[in-house]
């Protein structure tokens, strides 16, 4: 079958089951957009306001559905505008294929108009990337890109196609795509036996669930393991929803803004079972003093993560769901009543629910907003966030019940991520409530994507927690930089309500709990995008906290500061 290269790209996307592409056209990629026009009834294209928004939308689509996200961009600045989104996906192991088009082969390397070596630029932040200069290699390259993005530890792949390849005539042969296979080649029986032995000897086990548990869909196995070994369980920011927050064994997030129960419990355990986690610095605090009395079992699909940040006593390399499926039958039922009672006492002594920690006297705060959203959505919404205080409040106070509910930039910490990601999540999950939690600083970075949500009639709820400052940076400045508020005060005369209305959204401003409750009720009933500006005090903080470089056992909150 004869096709142009551009038609082959679209055909390969259909071959892979792609139903949505996020992007922005330009000169070098026009042939592809022309081919897309011919198949517009089969692949939906979401025109974002900026290429970075397209990459974040593809990312949000992938995280919330488990499918590969796809984005398009033209050469030069179009391609470079994808870089932050690609890096965000790389850090959080998100399967994404970015297809860019470059100048023709004869113009490469000549500083041609809108020419850039995007493959060279993205080499450190992709699982793999390609530049296609020969038409007969195009179809197989696209297929390989999807395979790499999905296989093992997922991640982004970039395919850069020269414009003459998109115009060339190619003989296309359809190919049936084999389903993705879980990574099991490196799972060794002796490692499983070693883990079972350590678990049998443990008196104070603790399970730490990372993002790999979400990616592999191992939530059922995770709960089975916790019940069988009678262990408490905590999670990372990326592991939210792998174990239900309402579960009896759950103690909350671990690390810099983790709960005291989790941080103290992990510091006291004698066995830490770390599953699908890379042990980031925000989890470890001081790595030399992390879980010093514990043996560590580390389960991860990526061998590069083993012994990178923490030395493991036992390592099992493979897909998390498959590892747990094999490990659980090898373990006897365990009971640790004294340990579980102690952890329960820590949870009671250091509660992390909103009512127990609220000291606002009825005022409007970030934690109240998240708690109210959780109650009104019954924990069933997809929640995306930007990065900062509001992100941590969302992680702390929204009780995630299932994997793929929490869409946030963890590893890269990308301000401006959430609104684009919420668009992808809404497209991938029609009928679901999708709520993006933003700070005013982050919203300024990506507010243009509100127009994208309006244009596509997406009933996203954009909650802008406005404290007139860069809240998290200011919190650090107050606690560790002698209150030198250097360039973190945003006090300005921007009317976010008028701005949202100008883009076609419905908008409300809330300065009290009652106003927010009323606004959120109307937002839940709306079938169009709604922005709610929530005005809170600039000095509201995220508690608990661990000082940078300190051990997680030294977590503190405002009550500890009051004592000193």
C-alpha positions in Angstrom: 0.0 0.0 0.0 1.5 3.3 -1.1 1.4 6.2 1.4 3.2 9.4 2.2 5.4 9.3 5.3 2.9 11.6 7.0 0.1 9.1 6.3 2.3 6.3 7.6 2.8 8.2 10.9 -1.0 8.5 11.3 -1.6 4.9 10.3 1.0 3.7 12.8 -0.7 5.7 15.6 -4.0 4.0 14.7 -2.1 0.7 14.7 -1.1 1.4 18.3 -4.6 2.2 19.4 -4.0 5.9 19.7 -7.3 7.9 19.9 -6.0 11.3 21.0 -3.0 13.5 20.1 -2.1 16.7 21.8 -0.2 19.3 19.8 0.5 22.5 17.9 1.1 22.7 14.2 3.9 24.5 12.3 5.7 24.5 9.0 7.8 21.5 9.3 5.0 19.2 10.5 2.3 20.5 8.1 2.4 17.2 6.1 1.5 15.3 9.2 -1.3 17.6 10.1 -2.6 17.3 6.5 -2.6 13.5 6.9 -4.3 13.9 10.4 -7.0 15.9 8.7 -7.8 13.0 6.5 -8.3 10.7 9.6 -9.8 13.3 11.9 -12.8 11.0 12.6 -10.4 8.4 13.9 -7.9 10.4 15.9 -8.9 13.4 18.0 -6.4 16.2 18.0 -6.4 18.6 21.0 -4.9 22.0 20.0 -3.3 23.3 23.2 -2.3 27.0 23.8 1.4 26.1 24.0 3.5 23.1 23.1 4.5 22.6 26.7 0.8 22.3 27.5 0.6 19.6 24.8 3.4 17.6 26.5 1.8 17.9 29.9 -1.6 17.0 28.5 -0.2 13.8 26.9 1.5 13.1 30.2 -1.8 13.5 32.2 -3.6 11.3 29.7 -0.9 8.6 30.1 -0.8 8.8 33.9 -4.6 8.7 34.3 -5.3 5.9 31.7 -2.1 3.8 31.8 -1.9 4.2 28.0 0.9 5.9 26.0 0.4 9.6 25.6 1.2 11.2 22.3 2.1 14.8 21.4 3.1 16.6 18.2 5.3 19.7 17.7 7.0 21.4 14.8 10.7 22.0 14.4 12.8 24.6 16.3 11.0 26.4 19.1 8.0 24.0 18.8 10.2 21.1 19.6 12.2 22.8 22.3 8.9 23.8 24.0 8.3 20.1 24.6 11.5 19.7 26.6 10.2 20.5 30.1 7.2 18.1 29.5 9.4 15.3 28.3 11.8 15.8 31.3 8.7 15.7 33.6 7.6 12.4 32.1 11.1 11.0 32.3 11.5 11.7 36.0 8.1 10.1 36.8 8.3 7.1 34.4 5.4 8.2 32.2 5.0 6.4 28.8 4.9 9.2 26.2 5.8 9.4 22.5 6.7 12.9 21.3 6.7 13.2 17.5 8.4 16.3 16.1 9.3 17.2 12.5 12.5 18.8 11.4 13.8 20.5 8.3 14.6 18.4 5.3 17.7 16.3 5.2 19.6 18.6 2.8 19.0 21.5 5.3 20.2 19.7 8.5 23.3 21.1 10.1 23.1 24.4 8.2 21.4 26.6 10.8 18.3 26.5 8.7 15.1 28.3 9.7 13.6 26.7 12.8 16.2 23.9 12.8 17.4 22.5 16.1 18.9 19.2 17.1 16.0 18.1 19.3 17.3 14.5 19.4 20.6 15.8 20.9 18.8 18.1 23.3 16.5 15.4 24.7 19.0 12.5 24.9 19.4 12.8 28.7 15.7 13.0 29.3 14.3 10.2 27.2 14.4 6.4 27.3 15.4 6.6 23.7 15.1 9.0 20.8 15.3 8.8 17.0 15.8 11.0 14.0 14.3 9.5 10.9 16.1 10.5 7.7 15.1 7.5 5.5 11.5 7.0 4.6 11.6 3.2 4.6 12.6 3.2 8.3 9.7 5.3 9.5 7.0 2.8 10.3 9.3 0.5 12.2 10.8 3.4 14.1 7.3 4.6 15.3 6.5 1.0 16.3 9.7 0.7 18.2 9.1 4.0 20.0 5.8 2.8 21.4 7.4 -0.5 22.5 10.2 1.3 24.3 7.8 3.8 26.0 5.7 0.9 27.4 8.4 -1.7 28.1 9.8 -2.3 31.6 10.0 1.0 33.4 7.9 3.3 31.2 9.2 6.6 29.9 9.2 9.1 27.1 10.5 8.5 23.6 11.0 11.2 21.0 10.8 10.6 17.2 12.1 13.5 15.0 11.2 13.1 11.4 12.6 15.2 8.6 10.1 17.0 6.4 11.1 15.3 3.2 10.5 11.9 4.9 6.9 13.0 5.7 6.4 13.9 2.0 8.1 10.8 0.5 6.0 7.9 -0.9 6.4 4.7 1.1 5.1 1.2 0.8 3.2 0.6 4.1 2.6 -2.9 5.4 0.2 -3.2 8.4 1.5 -5.0 11.4 -0.4 -6.5 14.4 0.9 -5.1 17.6 1.8 -7.6 20.3 0.5 -6.7 23.8 2.9 -5.4 26.3 4.6 -8.1 28.4 5.5 -7.6 32.0 9.2 -7.6 32.9 10.0 -10.9 34.5 13.4 -12.0 33.1 15.4 -10.8 36.1 13.2 -12.2 38.9 15.3 -14.8 40.6 14.0 -17.6 42.9 16.8 -17.1 45.3 16.0 -13.4 45.7 12.3 -14.3 46.5 13.4 -16.9 49.0 15.8 -14.4 50.7 12.9 -11.8 50.9 10.6 -14.4 52.4 13.2 -15.3 55.0 13.7 -11.7 56.0 10.0 -11.2 56.3 9.6 -14.3 58.5 12.3 -13.0 60.9 11.0 -9.5 61.1 9.2 -8.2 64.3 8.6 -4.7 63.1 8.0 -4.7 59.3 7.0 -1.7 57.3 5.9 -1.4 53.6 6.8 1.6 51.6 4.9 1.9 48.3 6.3 4.0 45.5 5.1 5.0 42.0 6.0 1.6 40.6 3.1 0.1 42.5 0.7 2.5 40.6 2.4 1.9 37.2 2.2 -1.9 37.5 -1.3 -1.9 38.9 -0.2 -3.8 42.0 -2.7 -2.3 44.4 -4.5 -5.6 45.1 -1.2 -7.5 45.7 0.1 -4.6 47.9 -3.0 -4.9 50.2 -2.6 -8.7 50.3 1.1 -8.4 51.3 0.3 -5.9 54.0 -2.4 -8.2 55.5 -0.3 -11.3 55.2 2.7 -9.9 57.1 0.6 -7.7 59.4 2.5 -4.6 58.4 1.7 -0.9 58.3 2.1 0.8 55.0 3.2 4.3 53.8 3.7 5.8 50.4 5.6 8.3 48.4 4.1 11.2 46.5 4.0 9.1 43.3 2.6 6.1 45.2 -0.6 7.7 46.2 -3.6 5.5 45.6 -1.7 2.3 45.4 -3.1 1.6 48.9 -6.3 3.2 49.9 -5.9 6.1 52.3 -8.9 4.9 54.3 -7.2 1.5 54.8 -6.6 0.5 58.4 -2.8 -0.1 57.8 -2.2 3.2 56.1 0.0 5.7 57.9 0.4 8.4 55.3 3.1 9.8 53.1 6.8 9.3 54.0 9.5 12.0 53.8 10.0 15.7 53.9 6.2 16.5 54.2 5.2 13.0 55.3 3.2 12.3 58.5 5.0 11.9 61.8 3.5 8.4 62.1 5.2 7.3 58.9 8.5 9.0 59.5 8.8 7.8 63.0 7.5 4.3 62.2 9.9 3.8 59.4 12.7 5.1 61.6 11.9 2.4 64.2 11.1 -0.6 61.9 13.4 -3.6 61.6 12.4 -4.5 58.1 11.5 -2.0 55.3 10.0 -3.4 52.2 10.4 -0.7 49.5 8.3 -1.4 46.4 8.6 0.5 43.2 10.5 3.4 44.6 13.7 5.2 43.7 14.4 6.5 47.3 14.5 10.2 46.3 16.2 12.7 48.5 12.7 14.1 49.5 11.9 10.6 51.0 15.3 9.9 52.6 16.2 13.1 54.3 19.6 12.2 55.6 20.4 8.9 53.8 23.0 7.9 56.3 20.4 8.0 59.1 17.5 6.5 57.2 15.9 3.4 58.7 19.2 2.6 60.3 17.9 -0.3 62.4 16.2 -2.0 59.4 17.0 -4.6 56.9 15.8 -3.3 53.5 14.1 -5.3 50.7 14.0 -3.3 47.5 11.7 -4.4 44.7 11.9 -2.5 41.4 11.7 -3.1 37.7 14.8 -0.9 37.0 18.1 -2.4 38.1 19.7 1.0 38.0 17.7 2.0 41.0 19.0 -0.8 43.2 21.7 0.4 45.6 21.7 3.8 44.0 20.6 5.9 46.9 20.1 3.2 49.6 22.0 -0.1 50.0 19.5 -3.0 50.0 19.9 -6.2 52.0 17.8 -8.0 49.4 16.9 -6.9 45.9 14.3 -8.3 43.5 14.3 -6.9 40.0 11.1 -7.2 38.0 7.6 -5.9 37.5 6.2 -5.2 40.9 2.8 -6.9 40.3 4.6 -10.0 39.1 7.1 -10.0 41.9 4.4 -9.7 44.6 2.3 -12.4 42.9 5.2 -14.8 43.2 6.4 -13.7 46.6 3.1 -13.7 48.5 2.5 -17.5 48.4 6.0 -18.0 49.7 5.2 -16.1 52.9 3.5 -17.5 56.0 0.7 -15.5 57.8 2.4 -13.3 60.3 1.1 -11.4 63.3 2.8 -8.4 65.1 0.3 -7.1 67.6 2.7 -5.1 69.7 4.1 -3.4 66.6 0.8 -2.6 65.0 -0.5 -1.3 68.4 2.5 1.0 68.6 2.0 2.3 65.0 -1.7 2.9 65.8 -0.6 4.9 68.9 1.6 7.1 66.7 -1.4 7.7 64.4 -3.5 8.7 67.3 -0.8 10.9 68.9 0.1 12.6 65.6 -3.2 12.7 63.6 -3.0 13.8 60.1 -6.7 14.4 59.3 -8.0 17.9 58.7 -10.2 18.3 61.8 -7.4 17.2 64.1 -4.8 19.6 62.6 -7.0 22.6 61.8 -6.1 25.7 63.9 -7.6 28.3 61.7 -10.6 29.0 63.9 -12.9 28.6 60.9 -10.9 30.5 58.4 -10.3 29.5 54.8 -7.1 27.5 54.4 -5.5 25.3 51.8 -6.1 22.1 53.9 -9.8 23.0 54.4 -10.2 23.4 50.6 -8.7 20.0 50.0 -10.6 18.3 52.7 -13.9 19.8 51.4 -13.1 18.7 47.9 -12.4 15.2 49.1 -15.7 15.0 51.0 -17.8 16.4 48.2 -16.2 14.2 45.5 -16.3 11.2 47.9 -12.7 10.5 47.1 -13.6 9.6 43.5 -12.2 12.5 41.5 -9.0 12.7 39.5 -6.9 15.3 41.2 -4.0 17.0 39.4 -1.8 19.6 40.9 0.9 22.2 40.2 3.9 22.2 42.5 4.3 23.8 45.9 2.3 24.0 49.1 -1.0 23.3 47.5 0.5 20.1 46.0 1.5 18.9 49.5 -1.9 19.8 50.9 -3.5 17.8 48.2 -1.3 14.8 48.9 -1.9 15.1 52.6 -5.7 15.8 52.8 -7.3 14.1 49.8 -7.8 10.5 50.6 -7.0 8.7 47.4 -8.8 5.4 47.0 -7.4 4.1 43.7 -4.2 4.2 41.6 -4.1 6.9 38.8 -6.2 9.4 40.7 -3.3 11.7 41.6 -1.6 13.4 38.7 1.3 15.5 39.8 4.9 16.3 38.9 7.0 14.5 41.5 10.6 14.1 40.4 11.0 17.3 38.4 8.6 19.5 40.4 7.3 21.3 37.3 5.4 24.5 38.0 2.9 24.9 35.2 2.3 21.2 34.9 -1.1 20.7 36.4 -3.6 22.5 34.2 -2.3 20.9 31.0 -2.2 17.5 32.7 -5.8 17.9 33.9 -6.8 18.4 30.2 -5.2 15.1 29.3 -6.9 13.4 32.2 -10.3 14.8 31.3 -9.9 13.7 27.7 -8.8 10.2 28.8 -11.5 9.8 31.5 -14.8 11.3 30.2 -17.5 11.6 32.8 -15.0 11.8 35.7 -14.6 14.9 37.8 -11.2 16.3 37.2 -9.9 19.0 39.5 -6.6 20.8 39.2 -5.2 22.3 42.4 -2.9 25.3 41.7 -1.1 28.1 43.5 -1.3 31.6 42.1 2.4 31.4 41.2 1.9 28.2 39.2 -1.3 29.4 37.6 0.5 32.4 36.1 2.8 29.9 34.2 0.1 28.0 32.4 -3.1 30.0 32.7 -3.3 30.0 28.8 -4.4 26.4 28.9 -7.7 27.4 30.5 -8.6 28.6 27.0 -7.9 25.0 25.8 -10.3 23.6 28.3 -13.0 26.1 27.3 -12.5 25.4 23.6 -12.9 21.7 24.1 -15.8 22.0 26.6 -14.0 20.2 29.3 -15.7 20.5 32.8 -12.3 20.9 34.6 -12.4 22.6 38.0 -9.4 24.9 38.4 -8.8 25.8 42.1 -6.3 28.6 42.4 -5.1 28.9 46.0 -4.0 32.5 46.1 -1.8 33.6 48.9 -0.1 36.3 47.0 3.3 34.7 47.4 5.4 31.7 46.2 4.2 29.8 49.2 6.7 26.9 49.5 9.7 29.0 48.7 8.6 31.6 51.2 8.1 28.9 53.8 11.7 27.8 53.3 12.9 31.5 53.5 11.1 31.9 56.8 12.3 28.7 58.4 15.9 28.5 57.0 16.8 31.9 55.4 16.1 34.3 58.2 12.9 35.6 56.7 14.7 37.0 53.7 11.7 37.0 51.3 13.7 37.6 48.2 11.5 37.7 45.1 8.7 35.5 46.5 6.1 38.2 47.2 3.6 38.2 44.2 1.2 40.9 45.6 -0.3 42.2 42.4 -3.5 43.5 41.0 -4.4 40.5 38.8 -8.1 39.7 38.8 -8.1 36.0 38.2 -11.9 35.9 38.1 -12.0 38.4 35.2 -9.1 36.7 33.5 -10.9 33.3 33.6 -14.1 34.9 32.4 -12.3 36.6 29.5 -11.2 33.1 28.3 -14.7 31.8 28.5 -14.7 30.0 31.8 -17.1 30.4 34.7 -15.3 31.9 37.7 -15.8 32.5 41.4 -13.8 34.2 44.2 -13.9 32.7 47.7 -12.7 34.5 50.8 -14.6 32.4 53.4 -15.5 28.7 53.8 -19.1 29.4 53.0 -18.2 31.1 49.7 -15.9 28.3 48.7 -18.5 25.7 49.6 -21.1 27.4 47.4 -18.6 27.9 44.5 -17.5 24.3 44.6 -21.1 23.0 44.6 -21.8 25.1 41.4 -18.5 23.9 39.9 -19.4 20.2 40.5 -22.8 20.8 38.7 -21.2 22.6 35.7 -20.5 21.1 32.3 -18.0 23.8 31.4 -14.6 24.8 32.9 -14.8 26.6 36.3 -12.1 28.5 38.1 -12.4 29.2 41.8 -9.9 31.7 43.3 -9.4 30.8 47.0 -7.9 33.7 49.0 -5.8 32.4 51.9 -3.2 33.9 54.3 0.4 34.2 53.0 1.8 32.6 56.1 -0.1 29.3 56.0 2.4 26.5 55.9 2.7 22.8 55.1 3.2 20.7 58.2 4.9 18.4 59.2 8.3 19.1 57.7 11.8 17.8 57.7 14.6 20.2 57.4 16.8 19.6 54.3 19.6 17.1 55.2 18.0 16.1 58.5 16.8 12.6 59.2 13.1 12.0 58.7 12.8 11.1 62.4 13.3 14.8 63.1 10.1 15.8 61.5 8.5 18.9 63.1 5.4 21.1 62.9 4.2 24.4 64.3 3.7 22.9 67.8 7.3 21.9 67.9 8.3 25.4 66.9 6.1 26.8 69.7 8.0 24.7 72.3 11.3 26.4 71.2 
